[in-house]
């Protein structure tokens, strides 16, 4: 059976990996573990302030002004209000009054 150049290269690469120095293998494993830890730590939320900053950044991309009332995963209340002008603040107050009056009417 005749091997083409590409297959010969694959065989050489595989042979090189098998004869790898044990220190190189340890180093590779350490690097892989460090990368996994780094990725994992990036995704962790570092408290209520971090949650608020992330949510506000996302909402500000799509909304001009808003009020967010929520609870985090530990049951702590989160209250965020974003309005750039007095007019926006008054509009938010108005929509809150309308919301609560409609909810009270349902009870």
Backbone as CSV, one residue per row, in Angstrom:
resi,resn,N_x,N_y,N_z,CA_x,CA_y,CA_z,C_x,C_y,C_z
1,UNK,0.848,-1.176,0.000,0.000,0.000,0.000,0.890,1.234,0.000
2,UNK,0.561,2.183,-0.850,1.368,3.373,-1.002,0.720,4.522,-0.227
3,UNK,1.516,5.269,0.511,1.016,6.400,1.274,1.314,7.693,0.524
4,UNK,0.315,8.540,0.437,0.591,9.829,-0.184,1.242,10.757,0.848
5,UNK,1.663,11.905,0.411,2.412,12.829,1.261,1.599,13.263,2.480
6,UNK,0.296,13.507,2.276,-0.567,13.941,3.374,-0.665,12.873,4.457
7,UNK,-0.859,11.620,4.074,-0.947,10.534,5.048,0.367,10.358,5.788
8,UNK,1.483,10.520,5.098,2.791,10.420,5.753,2.928,11.503,6.811
9,UNK,2.463,12.719,6.506,2.546,13.816,7.469,1.685,13.513,8.689
10,UNK,0.493,12.970,8.481,-0.367,12.616,9.614,0.303,11.585,10.499
11,UNK,0.901,10.601,9.882,1.587,9.554,10.647,2.733,10.154,11.438
12,UNK,3.499,11.051,10.833,4.608,11.697,11.527,4.114,12.542,12.693
13,UNK,3.017,13.257,12.493,2.466,14.064,13.575,2.026,13.162,14.721
14,UNK,1.317,12.086,14.404,0.878,11.160,15.448,2.062,10.531,16.162
15,UNK,3.089,10.146,15.415,4.272,9.562,16.038,4.961,10.566,16.941
16,UNK,5.016,11.820,16.523,5.633,12.857,17.344,4.866,13.065,18.639
17,UNK,3.548,12.985,18.591,2.740,13.174,19.788,2.924,12.015,20.755
18,UNK,3.099,10.816,20.222,3.278,9.658,21.090,4.624,9.693,21.786
19,UNK,5.624,10.241,21.137,6.952,10.281,21.730,7.202,11.608,22.440
20,UNK,6.131,12.298,22.817,6.217,13.593,23.468,6.862,13.462,24.850
21,UNK,7.658,14.430,25.181,8.312,14.488,26.481,7.239,14.602,27.574
22,UNK,7.333,13.833,28.648,6.332,13.888,29.713,6.178,15.296,30.307
23,UNK,7.267,16.070,30.310,7.178,17.443,30.826,6.312,18.306,29.922
24,UNK,6.385,18.058,28.618,5.536,18.798,27.681,4.066,18.462,27.910
25,UNK,3.815,17.188,28.177,2.446,16.758,28.431,1.916,17.431,29.697
26,UNK,2.723,17.487,30.746,2.320,18.143,31.987,2.050,19.620,31.754
27,UNK,2.931,20.259,30.988,2.767,21.675,30.689,1.488,21.919,29.907
28,UNK,1.218,21.077,28.918,-0.003,21.205,28.131,-1.235,21.063,29.032
29,UNK,-1.214,20.093,29.933,-2.343,19.880,30.842,-2.535,21.079,31.768
30,UNK,-1.433,21.653,32.257,-1.536,22.832,33.113,-2.134,24.021,32.366
31,UNK,-1.696,24.218,31.137,-2.216,25.313,30.320,-3.700,25.114,30.049
32,UNK,-4.089,23.896,29.685,-5.500,23.612,29.424,-6.344,23.861,30.668
33,UNK,-5.866,23.450,31.828,-6.601,23.649,33.073,-6.728,25.142,33.394
34,UNK,-5.643,25.891,33.194,-5.678,27.332,33.439,-6.681,28.027,32.522
35,UNK,-6.719,27.610,31.272,-7.673,28.198,30.327,-9.107,27.895,30.734
36,UNK,-9.346,26.665,31.186,-10.694,26.300,31.635,-11.109,27.139,32.837
37,UNK,-10.194,27.350,33.788,-10.503,28.159,34.967,-10.772,29.603,34.581
38,UNK,-10.009,30.131,33.646,-10.190,31.510,33.203,-11.557,31.695,32.563
39,UNK,-11.951,30.778,31.715,-13.266,30.863,31.062,-14.369,30.770,32.104
40,UNK,-14.233,29.872,33.049,-15.240,29.709,34.095,-15.376,30.944,34.962
41,UNK,-14.277,31.594,35.292,-14.337,32.765,36.150,-14.942,33.956,35.438
42,UNK,-14.812,34.038,34.131,-15.409,35.144,33.378,-16.924,35.095,33.428
43,UNK,-17.486,33.915,33.479,-18.933,33.773,33.427,-19.598,33.929,34.790
44,UNK,-18.827,33.975,35.864,-19.403,34.104,37.197,-19.834,35.536,37.447
45,UNK,-20.982,35.689,38.049,-21.478,37.006,38.410,-20.974,37.317,39.808
46,UNK,-20.458,38.509,39.979,-19.783,38.861,41.225,-20.659,39.677,42.172
47,UNK,-21.922,39.418,42.232,-22.785,40.094,43.177,-23.853,40.937,42.513
48,UNK,-24.653,41.565,43.362,-25.811,42.311,42.898,-25.400,43.499,42.027
49,UNK,-24.326,44.159,42.378,-23.879,45.311,41.594,-23.485,44.881,40.180
50,UNK,-22.832,43.742,40.068,-22.432,43.210,38.763,-23.661,42.847,37.933
51,UNK,-24.653,42.252,38.566,-25.898,41.906,37.869,-26.546,43.177,37.328
52,UNK,-26.647,44.182,38.185,-27.289,45.431,37.789,-26.572,46.073,36.611
53,UNK,-25.262,46.107,36.643,-24.501,46.717,35.546,-24.705,45.966,34.234
54,UNK,-24.722,44.660,34.291,-24.915,43.868,33.075,-26.319,44.063,32.497
55,UNK,-27.318,44.030,33.367,-28.698,44.179,32.908,-28.921,45.572,32.335
56,UNK,-28.423,46.594,33.025,-28.587,47.972,32.549,-27.935,48.144,31.179
57,UNK,-26.758,47.596,30.999,-26.070,47.716,29.708,-26.904,47.115,28.579
58,UNK,-27.502,45.969,28.842,-28.323,45.313,27.814,-29.598,46.112,27.549
59,UNK,-30.289,46.519,28.604,-31.544,47.241,28.435,-31.341,48.594,27.753
60,UNK,-30.243,49.270,28.062,-29.999,50.578,27.453,-29.760,50.487,25.950
61,UNK,-29.403,49.337,25.465,-29.251,49.170,24.024,-30.602,49.237,23.317
62,UNK,-31.674,48.862,24.022,-32.982,48.733,23.390,-34.039,49.701,23.931
63,UNK,-33.829,50.248,25.114,-34.846,51.090,25.744,-34.300,52.479,26.053
64,UNK,-35.152,53.483,25.873,-34.769,54.861,26.139,-34.737,55.139,27.643
65,UNK,-35.765,54.691,28.339,-35.844,54.817,29.792,-36.614,53.604,30.313
66,UNK,-36.333,53.222,31.558,-36.992,52.038,32.100,-36.878,51.974,33.607
67,UNK,-37.756,51.170,34.188,-37.692,50.797,35.601,-37.720,49.282,35.634
68,UNK,-36.805,48.707,36.379,-36.764,47.254,36.512,-36.907,46.912,37.986
69,UNK,-37.907,46.121,38.289,-38.117,45.598,39.638,-38.002,44.086,39.537
70,UNK,-37.070,43.520,40.279,-36.829,42.083,40.146,-36.206,41.534,41.429
71,UNK,-36.016,40.226,41.425,-35.293,39.537,42.490,-34.157,38.753,41.866
72,UNK,-32.993,38.765,42.533,-31.895,37.950,42.026,-32.117,36.495,42.440
73,UNK,-31.191,35.632,42.080,-31.355,34.193,42.333,-31.356,33.847,43.821
74,UNK,-30.886,34.771,44.656,-30.872,34.526,46.105,-32.058,35.167,46.808
75,UNK,-32.957,35.771,46.042,-34.149,36.384,46.620,-33.975,37.832,47.045
76,UNK,-32.860,38.446,46.697,-32.634,39.851,47.037,-33.317,40.745,46.012
77,UNK,-34.014,41.796,46.498,-34.691,42.686,45.544,-33.686,43.543,44.769
78,UNK,-34.017,43.770,43.505,-33.208,44.637,42.647,-34.148,45.698,42.082
79,UNK,-33.759,46.951,42.235,-34.550,48.066,41.717,-33.622,48.942,40.878
80,UNK,-33.930,49.065,39.613,-33.105,49.861,38.712,-34.012,50.832,37.978
81,UNK,-33.609,52.075,37.972,-34.369,53.114,37.277,-33.394,53.881,36.392
82,UNK,-33.703,53.969,35.115,-32.830,54.676,34.182,-33.648,55.660,33.368
83,UNK,-33.365,56.948,33.564,-34.029,58.014,32.815,-33.029,59.161,32.703
84,UNK,-32.898,59.698,31.512,-31.890,60.749,31.282,-32.412,62.158,31.532
85,UNK,-33.719,62.323,31.505,-34.270,63.674,31.659,-35.429,63.651,32.647
86,UNK,-35.826,64.840,33.075,-36.973,64.973,33.966,-38.236,64.483,33.277
87,UNK,-38.351,64.762,31.990,-39.518,64.312,31.222,-39.617,62.783,31.218
88,UNK,-38.490,62.101,31.043,-38.482,60.638,31.067,-38.841,60.113,32.460
89,UNK,-38.336,60.767,33.507,-38.661,60.355,34.874,-40.162,60.473,35.133
90,UNK,-40.756,61.582,34.683,-42.197,61.779,34.865,-42.999,60.759,34.060
91,UNK,-42.524,60.438,32.865,-43.210,59.425,32.047,-43.158,58.059,32.737
92,UNK,-42.025,57.733,33.334,-41.916,56.468,34.068,-42.850,56.458,35.278
93,UNK,-42.922,57.590,35.999,-43.851,57.683,37.133,-45.280,57.469,36.662
94,UNK,-45.618,58.071,35.542,-46.972,57.952,34.993,-47.307,56.500,34.637
95,UNK,-46.379,55.829,33.983,-46.648,54.440,33.597,-46.727,53.528,34.830
96,UNK,-45.959,53.837,35.883,-46.062,53.058,37.122,-47.440,53.230,37.753
97,UNK,-47.926,54.478,37.791,-49.253,54.738,38.362,-50.317,53.976,37.570
98,UNK,-50.229,54.016,36.242,-51.186,53.289,35.403,-51.104,51.784,35.673
99,UNK,-49.891,51.274,35.789,-49.706,49.835,36.030,-50.328,49.422,37.365
100,UNK,-49.984,50.150,38.431,-50.498,49.770,39.741,-52.006,49.944,39.845
101,UNK,-52.548,50.967,39.221,-54.006,51.152,39.269,-54.722,50.037,38.515
102,UNK,-54.135,49.566,37.432,-54.764,48.447,36.719,-54.636,47.150,37.500
103,UNK,-53.549,46.956,38.210,-53.374,45.750,39.017,-54.281,45.745,40.241
104,UNK,-54.467,46.903,40.854,-55.347,46.989,42.028,-56.781,46.709,41.604
105,UNK,-57.164,47.158,40.413,-58.518,46.907,39.897,-58.786,45.436,39.686
106,UNK,-57.761,44.626,39.473,-57.935,43.188,39.254,-58.116,42.403,40.536
107,UNK,-57.734,42.986,41.653,-57.780,42.251,42.923,-59.148,42.165,43.478
